[in-house]
Amino acid sequence: MDRRKKAPEKNKQLLSQTILSHTSKIVCPKIGGVIVESTSYSSNDLQYIEDSWGVKSINAIAKNLNRSVGAILNKKGRLGLGPFLDCGEYITVHQFFLAIGRTGGDEYTLGTWLKKDFPIKRRRVHHCSFNIIYLNDFWKWAEEYRTRIDFDKFKENAVGAEPEWVKEQRTADVEFAKYKGVPWTTKEDNQLKSLLKLYKYTYKALSMSLYRTEGALKRRMVDLNIKERPLRESSGSTWTTDQIRIVTEMYYKGYKNDVIKGYVDKSGQAIRGKIERLIKDGLITKWK
């Protein structure tokens, strides 16, 4: 048989398959074992796709509309809908860490949070699976562990509408951000040594001058084997009712001890001790 006569028939079949692959399936009788498809969508169908995108799985949307998965993916493009995991009530773990401004150390942070019941789920989209975070679950978790999240780098509304408490926590974290968390420079080391040799500064004064936490100062003096020590804070001073009120209010708003000391005449260490006693006495609740 002449092979040239087969070409037109083969091309015809390929054309037919291409046309069918770009249309959408509907329930109808089969003709020659091939499902007849249609590009027709009702206004209700289109509304259903838009409302369900990112909420229901693509397979579920296709099944409920009696369409193929490919047809739904094709239609979503024409409707201007974004990637499936960019929509709805959840985002991927990777997208989440990018949104909150963490570009490094994600595995360590995630590992730490998972020990605190961080709400990660596994989601299957078409033929792939992803680790995702439902935003409502995240905000419920975040309210309990708010002091473990750095909202200074967490851009406002980066993962959707935020609860009211986030605003005050972000303010607290922005204030704490002035205390450096980066490695010490030689210049800073020399400055610390010079100030200590003057024997006129307390931990609180040095902390607020060098923008390092009191804990960071203690660790650095040990690392550098510095013998000099800051002056002792005035011991035995009574806490006033107003001071306790300020510490309690700021603690519940998520402020760190080294920030609170700027609002009361106490060191960060003294404030930490007071908070621990208030927690022990059941007067305030410890953050998770």
PyMOL commands that set and color helices and strands:
alter all, ss='L'
color gray80, all
select helices_A, chain A and resi 3-21+43-52+58-64+69-79+84-86+93-99+106-114+135-144+146-148+165-176+186-197+203-210+214-223+241-252+257-260+268-280
alter helices_A, ss='H'
color red, helices_A
select strands_A, chain A and resi 24-31+34-38+90-92+121-125+128-134
alter strands_A, ss='S'
color yellow, strands_A
deselect
rebuild
show_as cartoon
